[in-house]
Amino acid sequence: MRLIFVRHGEPDYENDCLTENGIIQAKSTAQRLKKEKISAIFSSPMGRARETASYTAKEQGIDDIQILDFMHEINWGDAKSPSEKERKLPYEGHPWTLSVELLAEHPEYAENGKWQSHPYFRDNICMEYYNKISTGFDSFLEKFGLIRKNGLYFCEKACEDTIALFAHGGSGGIMFSHLLNLPLPVAFTTLPYGVCSVSIINFEGEEGKTTIPRLELFNDMNHIDSFKLEKLHFEK
């Protein structure tokens, strides 16, 4: 099974939709994926992701965009202190900034699993999303015969489908972290990707054997004319 992951186009965050430029990007992405034989399209429930997905769905002749609620964009902040005066997480708990700080100040936390014990993440609302997305994605992959086992996937049933998923910088970053078995701070700092970028994870495997997810394409934005001018933004 091949998973094509697309981040939504340039967003109007306030209205949760695409800007005029974002619509152009989404249309370009649909053309970029035109030759892919996509069997199903999935999306975050948020408007900007669904709108981006709609152009590819139309190009592919797919009427039904299936919603994955667990791929909703993430939130962040102090999980323990409701009072603003009592909040202790720096940078308002912004996980991308805290990932840089953590790896620079405490590189020992780069080890898989260890990062979750640091207050930057242990006490951060974003961990609720991390857990929801990780478990949600494993349940989703089971429908394609892929069973999570020891950080990899057991191929219970061979699947040749190519599917597309449209989501966000945060929920997608957690997805990459989980599927590729990378510490979240490492994924957030080393794998940034732009709006309407195309990434592909290949779960090709033999039935009855372990499958290792393979990142065969990442952050492809060559179909976006203005991609070199785009700045990466990660907002709620």
C-alpha positions in Angstrom: 0.0 0.0 0.0 1.2 3.5 -0.8 0.2 6.5 1.2 0.3 9.9 -0.5 0.3 12.6 2.2 -0.5 16.2 1.2 -0.4 19.2 3.5 -3.2 21.6 2.8 -2.7 24.7 0.6 -2.0 28.2 1.9 -4.5 28.7 4.6 -6.8 31.5 5.8 -6.5 30.2 9.4 -9.2 32.6 10.7 -11.9 31.2 8.4 -10.3 27.7 8.1 -10.3 27.7 4.3 -7.8 28.3 1.5 -6.6 31.7 0.3 -6.8 32.5 -3.4 -3.2 31.4 -3.6 -4.0 28.3 -1.7 -6.7 27.4 -4.2 -4.2 27.7 -7.1 -1.8 25.5 -5.1 -4.5 22.9 -4.5 -5.4 22.8 -8.2 -1.7 22.4 -9.1 -1.5 19.5 -6.6 -4.4 17.8 -8.3 -2.6 18.0 -11.6 0.6 16.7 -9.9 -1.3 13.6 -8.7 -3.3 13.2 -12.0 -1.3 10.1 -13.1 -1.6 8.4 -9.7 -4.2 5.6 -9.5 -5.7 6.7 -6.2 -8.3 4.4 -4.9 -9.5 6.5 -1.9 -9.1 10.0 -0.6 -9.0 10.8 3.1 -8.9 14.1 4.9 -8.7 15.8 8.2 -12.1 17.2 9.2 -10.9 20.8 9.0 -12.0 23.0 6.2 -8.6 23.9 4.7 -7.7 20.2 4.4 -11.0 19.2 2.9 -11.0 22.0 0.4 -7.5 21.1 -0.7 -8.6 17.4 -1.1 -11.6 18.4 -3.1 -9.6 19.3 -6.2 -7.7 16.0 -6.3 -11.0 14.1 -5.7 -12.6 15.9 -8.6 -9.5 15.1 -10.9 -9.6 11.5 -9.8 -13.3 11.1 -10.2 -13.8 10.2 -6.5 -17.0 11.5 -5.1 -16.5 10.6 -1.4 -13.8 12.2 0.7 -13.5 10.1 3.8 -12.9 12.0 7.0 -10.4 10.9 9.6 -11.3 12.8 12.8 -8.0 11.9 14.5 -6.0 13.9 11.8 -7.5 17.2 13.0 -4.7 19.8 13.5 -3.1 19.7 16.9 -3.2 22.2 19.7 -0.6 22.9 22.3 0.0 24.6 25.7 0.4 23.8 29.3 -1.8 20.8 30.2 -1.5 21.3 33.9 -2.0 24.9 34.6 -5.3 26.5 33.5 -4.3 29.9 34.9 -2.1 32.0 32.6 0.0 33.2 35.5 0.7 29.6 36.5 1.8 28.4 33.0 5.4 27.2 33.0 6.0 26.0 29.4 8.1 28.4 27.4 6.9 29.7 24.0 3.3 28.9 25.0 4.2 25.3 24.5 4.8 25.6 20.8 6.1 22.1 20.0 8.3 23.0 17.0 10.2 25.6 19.0 10.4 23.4 22.1 11.7 20.6 19.9 14.6 22.8 18.8 15.2 23.9 22.4 15.1 20.3 23.7 17.5 18.9 21.2 19.9 21.8 21.6 19.9 21.8 25.4 19.3 18.1 26.2 20.4 16.0 23.2 20.1 12.9 25.4 16.3 13.3 24.9 16.7 12.6 21.2 16.5 8.9 22.1 13.2 7.3 21.1 10.7 7.4 23.9 12.8 9.4 26.3 11.6 12.8 24.9 8.1 12.1 26.3 9.3 12.3 29.9 10.6 15.9 29.5 8.3 18.6 30.8 8.3 20.3 27.4 6.2 17.4 26.1 5.0 15.5 29.2 3.1 18.6 30.4 2.0 19.7 26.9 -1.5 19.5 25.5 0.0 18.4 22.2 0.6 14.9 23.8 -3.1 14.3 23.8 -3.0 14.7 20.0 0.1 12.6 19.7 -1.6 9.7 21.4 -4.8 10.1 19.5 -3.1 10.3 16.1 -0.8 7.4 16.9 -3.5 5.0 18.0 -5.9 6.3 15.3 -3.5 5.7 12.5 -2.7 2.2 13.6 -6.4 1.4 13.7 -6.8 3.0 10.2 -3.9 0.9 8.8 -5.4 -2.3 10.1 -8.1 -1.9 7.5 -5.4 -2.3 4.9 -4.0 -5.4 6.6 -1.1 -3.7 8.4 -0.8 -4.5 12.1 1.5 -2.5 14.3 4.2 -4.7 16.0 7.4 -3.6 17.7 7.4 -0.2 16.0 6.9 -1.8 12.5 4.0 -3.4 10.7 3.0 -7.0 10.2 1.5 -7.5 6.7 -1.5 -9.6 7.5 -3.0 -9.1 4.1 -1.3 -7.8 1.0 -2.7 -4.5 -0.4 -1.7 -2.8 -3.6 -3.9 0.3 -3.1 -2.6 3.9 -3.4 -4.5 6.2 -1.1 -4.2 10.0 -0.5 -4.5 11.8 2.8 -4.8 15.6 3.2 -4.0 17.1 6.6 -1.7 19.5 8.4 1.8 20.4 9.6 1.2 19.2 13.1 -1.0 16.1 12.7 1.1 15.1 9.8 4.3 15.6 11.7 3.1 13.3 14.4 2.1 10.8 11.7 5.6 10.8 10.3 7.0 10.4 13.8 4.9 7.4 14.6 5.0 5.6 11.2 8.8 6.0 10.8 9.4 5.4 14.5 11.2 8.7 15.1 11.2 10.8 18.3 8.7 13.6 17.8 11.2 16.4 18.4 13.5 14.9 15.8 10.6 14.7 13.3 9.5 18.2 14.0 13.0 19.7 13.5 14.4 17.6 10.7 11.2 17.0 8.5 9.5 20.3 7.9 7.3 20.4 4.8 5.5 23.2 3.0 1.9 23.8 1.9 0.6 21.4 -0.7 3.8 19.4 -0.5 3.5 15.8 -1.6 5.1 13.0 0.5 4.8 9.3 -0.1 5.2 6.4 2.4 5.3 2.9 0.9 4.1 0.0 3.0 5.0 -2.5 0.3 5.4 -5.9 1.9 4.9 -9.6 1.6 1.8 -11.2 3.2 2.8 -12.9 6.5 6.0 -10.9 7.0 7.0 -7.7 8.7 6.8 -4.5 6.6 9.1 -1.5 7.2 7.4 1.8 6.1 9.6 3.4 3.5 9.7 7.2 2.9 10.1 7.2 -0.8 9.2 10.9 -1.4 9.2 13.9 1.0 8.1 17.6 0.7 7.9 17.6 -3.1 6.7 21.1 -4.1 8.0 21.3 -7.6 4.4 21.6 -8.8 4.0 24.8 -6.9 5.3 27.8 -8.9 5.9 30.0 -5.9 7.2 27.2 -3.5 10.7 28.8 -3.2 9.1 31.9 -1.8 6.9 30.1 0.7 7.7 30.3 4.4 6.8 27.4 6.7 4.0 28.4 9.1 2.7 26.1 11.9 -0.3 27.7 13.6 -3.3 26.4 15.4 
